[in-house]
Amino acid sequence: MRQRRQGAPVTTRTTRGREARVRLPRDERRALLLEAALASFSDKGYHATAMDDIADRAGVSKPVLYQHFDSKLELYVALAARVCDDIVETIESALDSTADNGARIGACLHGFFAFVDRPGSGYPLVFSSDMGTDPAVAPLLESAQTRCGEAIGRVLQDETELSWGECVLLGSTLVGMAQSAARHWVESGSTIPLEHAVELVSTLSWRGMGAVPQSSEPAAPRAGADTDRTAG
């Protein structure tokens, strides 16, 4: 009879018929537990989900779950941090995808809308939950928005004569608009096709950003400034 190689991973079956790998690498096990937590929280909500639910879905015992996470809140915070990092990476990748500023706006919006709409992204669980005000979670969400705004701000600073503060203000405004538009789009049932929704918001954004003078262009008159008027 064929013998198992010494030290090879062992596959065991629990009394419920679930298979579990012995000595799964810690990072891999942690990722598995986070996916189980995401599915459980998405199905039942954070408050109605118990650690037993997450352990059952992951196919591990509760003691194994507690070896990686001390509490349900710690699990949620880890998920929130992962979602926030994914959003920032999405925006940064979109900004790096082209040197054309109009296309950059479109790429950022398309990436953001697609992320929000993607099953399993975790966005609704993190950004549309009452847990967003929790002291352990709120700083993560604020940091993600700041990082996205600064990423856009760095592009503006390279290509305009605006101050850093002005660049970040505009970047944060674009992030807030994208977040609000994408959330409305999803919560209203995504009745407008994704590509068309992105095109609409991109057009609005670009008409505003297109008025910002490039570093080689003269500054446009500020709103409210006196201008010559011609009668009739």
Contacts in CASP RR format, 6 or more apart in sequence:
PFRMAT RR
TARGET T0000
AUTHOR 0000-0000-0000
METHOD contacts of the structure
MODEL  1
MRQRRQGAPVTTRTTRGREARVRLPRDERRALLLEAALASFSDKGYHATA
MDDIADRAGVSKPVLYQHFDSKLELYVALAARVCDDIVETIESALDSTAD
NGARIGACLHGFFAFVDRPGSGYPLVFSSDMGTDPAVAPLLESAQTRCGE
AIGRVLQDETELSWGECVLLGSTLVGMAQSAARHWVESGSTIPLEHAVEL
VSTLSWRGMGAVPQSSEPAAPRAGADTDRTAG
4 10 0 8 1.000
9 21 0 8 1.000
9 22 0 8 1.000
9 23 0 8 1.000
9 24 0 8 1.000
10 21 0 8 1.000
10 22 0 8 1.000
10 23 0 8 1.000
11 19 0 8 1.000
11 20 0 8 1.000
11 21 0 8 1.000
11 22 0 8 1.000
12 19 0 8 1.000
12 20 0 8 1.000
12 22 0 8 1.000
13 19 0 8 1.000
13 20 0 8 1.000
14 20 0 8 1.000
14 59 0 8 1.000
18 59 0 8 1.000
20 59 0 8 1.000
20 60 0 8 1.000
24 32 0 8 1.000
26 68 0 8 1.000
29 60 0 8 1.000
29 64 0 8 1.000
29 68 0 8 1.000
30 68 0 8 1.000
32 58 0 8 1.000
33 54 0 8 1.000
33 58 0 8 1.000
33 60 0 8 1.000
33 65 0 8 1.000
33 68 0 8 1.000
33 69 0 8 1.000
33 75 0 8 1.000
34 75 0 8 1.000
34 78 0 8 1.000
34 79 0 8 1.000
34 82 0 8 1.000
35 58 0 8 1.000
36 54 0 8 1.000
36 55 0 8 1.000
36 57 0 8 1.000
36 58 0 8 1.000
36 59 0 8 1.000
37 49 0 8 1.000
37 54 0 8 1.000
37 75 0 8 1.000
37 76 0 8 1.000
37 79 0 8 1.000
38 79 0 8 1.000
38 120 0 8 1.000
38 122 0 8 1.000
38 125 0 8 1.000
39 57 0 8 1.000
40 49 0 8 1.000
40 53 0 8 1.000
40 54 0 8 1.000
40 57 0 8 1.000
41 49 0 8 1.000
41 76 0 8 1.000
41 79 0 8 1.000
41 125 0 8 1.000
42 120 0 8 1.000
42 122 0 8 1.000
42 124 0 8 1.000
42 125 0 8 1.000
43 49 0 8 1.000
44 53 0 8 1.000
45 125 0 8 1.000
45 129 0 8 1.000
46 72 0 8 1.000
46 76 0 8 1.000
46 125 0 8 1.000
46 129 0 8 1.000
46 131 0 8 1.000
49 72 0 8 1.000
50 72 0 8 1.000
51 62 0 8 1.000
51 65 0 8 1.000
51 66 0 8 1.000
51 72 0 8 1.000
52 62 0 8 1.000
54 65 0 8 1.000
54 72 0 8 1.000
54 75 0 8 1.000
55 61 0 8 1.000
55 62 0 8 1.000
55 64 0 8 1.000
55 65 0 8 1.000
58 65 0 8 1.000
69 75 0 8 1.000
69 78 0 8 1.000
73 134 0 8 1.000
73 136 0 8 1.000
76 131 0 8 1.000
76 137 0 8 1.000
77 136 0 8 1.000
77 137 0 8 1.000
77 140 0 8 1.000
79 122 0 8 1.000
79 125 0 8 1.000
79 126 0 8 1.000
80 126 0 8 1.000
80 131 0 8 1.000
80 132 0 8 1.000
80 137 0 8 1.000
80 140 0 8 1.000
80 141 0 8 1.000
81 140 0 8 1.000
83 121 0 8 1.000
83 122 0 8 1.000
83 123 0 8 1.000
83 125 0 8 1.000
83 126 0 8 1.000
83 127 0 8 1.000
84 126 0 8 1.000
84 140 0 8 1.000
84 141 0 8 1.000
84 143 0 8 1.000
84 144 0 8 1.000
85 144 0 8 1.000
86 115 0 8 1.000
86 121 0 8 1.000
87 112 0 8 1.000
87 115 0 8 1.000
87 123 0 8 1.000
87 144 0 8 1.000
87 148 0 8 1.000
88 144 0 8 1.000
88 147 0 8 1.000
88 148 0 8 1.000
88 151 0 8 1.000
90 111 0 8 1.000
90 112 0 8 1.000
90 115 0 8 1.000
91 108 0 8 1.000
91 111 0 8 1.000
91 112 0 8 1.000
91 148 0 8 1.000
91 151 0 8 1.000
91 152 0 8 1.000
91 175 0 8 1.000
92 151 0 8 1.000
94 104 0 8 1.000
94 106 0 8 1.000
94 107 0 8 1.000
94 108 0 8 1.000
94 110 0 8 1.000
94 111 0 8 1.000
95 104 0 8 1.000
95 107 0 8 1.000
95 108 0 8 1.000
95 151 0 8 1.000
95 152 0 8 1.000
95 155 0 8 1.000
97 103 0 8 1.000
97 104 0 8 1.000
97 107 0 8 1.000
98 104 0 8 1.000
98 107 0 8 1.000
101 155 0 8 1.000
101 159 0 8 1.000
101 206 0 8 1.000
101 209 0 8 1.000
101 210 0 8 1.000
102 202 0 8 1.000
102 206 0 8 1.000
102 209 0 8 1.000
104 155 0 8 1.000
105 174 0 8 1.000
105 202 0 8 1.000
105 205 0 8 1.000
105 206 0 8 1.000
105 209 0 8 1.000
106 198 0 8 1.000
106 202 0 8 1.000
106 205 0 8 1.000
106 206 0 8 1.000
108 152 0 8 1.000
108 174 0 8 1.000
108 178 0 8 1.000
109 178 0 8 1.000
109 181 0 8 1.000
109 198 0 8 1.000
109 201 0 8 1.000
109 202 0 8 1.000
109 205 0 8 1.000
110 194 0 8 1.000
110 195 0 8 1.000
110 198 0 8 1.000
112 178 0 8 1.000
112 179 0 8 1.000
112 182 0 8 1.000
113 178 0 8 1.000
113 181 0 8 1.000
113 182 0 8 1.000
113 185 0 8 1.000
113 194 0 8 1.000
113 197 0 8 1.000
113 198 0 8 1.000
114 194 0 8 1.000
115 121 0 8 1.000
115 123 0 8 1.000
116 123 0 8 1.000
116 124 0 8 1.000
116 182 0 8 1.000
116 183 0 8 1.000
116 185 0 8 1.000
116 186 0 8 1.000
117 182 0 8 1.000
117 185 0 8 1.000
117 186 0 8 1.000
117 190 0 8 1.000
117 194 0 8 1.000
124 186 0 8 1.000
126 132 0 8 1.000
126 137 0 8 1.000
126 141 0 8 1.000
127 141 0 8 1.000
127 179 0 8 1.000
127 183 0 8 1.000
128 183 0 8 1.000
128 187 0 8 1.000
131 137 0 8 1.000
132 138 0 8 1.000
132 141 0 8 1.000
145 172 0 8 1.000
145 175 0 8 1.000
145 176 0 8 1.000
145 179 0 8 1.000
146 172 0 8 1.000
148 171 0 8 1.000
148 172 0 8 1.000
148 175 0 8 1.000
149 168 0 8 1.000
149 171 0 8 1.000
149 172 0 8 1.000
149 174 0 8 1.000
149 175 0 8 1.000
150 168 0 8 1.000
150 171 0 8 1.000
152 167 0 8 1.000
152 170 0 8 1.000
152 171 0 8 1.000
152 174 0 8 1.000
152 175 0 8 1.000
153 164 0 8 1.000
153 167 0 8 1.000
153 168 0 8 1.000
153 170 0 8 1.000
153 171 0 8 1.000
154 167 0 8 1.000
156 162 0 8 1.000
156 167 0 8 1.000
156 170 0 8 1.000
156 171 0 8 1.000
156 212 0 8 1.000
157 164 0 8 1.000
157 167 0 8 1.000
159 214 0 8 1.000
159 215 0 8 1.000
160 167 0 8 1.000
160 212 0 8 1.000
160 213 0 8 1.000
160 214 0 8 1.000
160 215 0 8 1.000
161 213 0 8 1.000
161 215 0 8 1.000
161 219 0 8 1.000
162 170 0 8 1.000
162 212 0 8 1.000
170 209 0 8 1.000
170 212 0 8 1.000
174 205 0 8 1.000
174 209 0 8 1.000
177 201 0 8 1.000
177 204 0 8 1.000
177 205 0 8 1.000
178 201 0 8 1.000
178 205 0 8 1.000
181 197 0 8 1.000
181 201 0 8 1.000
185 192 0 8 1.000
185 197 0 8 1.000
190 197 0 8 1.000
192 200 0 8 1.000
211 220 0 8 1.000
213 219 0 8 1.000
213 220 0 8 1.000
221 227 0 8 1.000
END
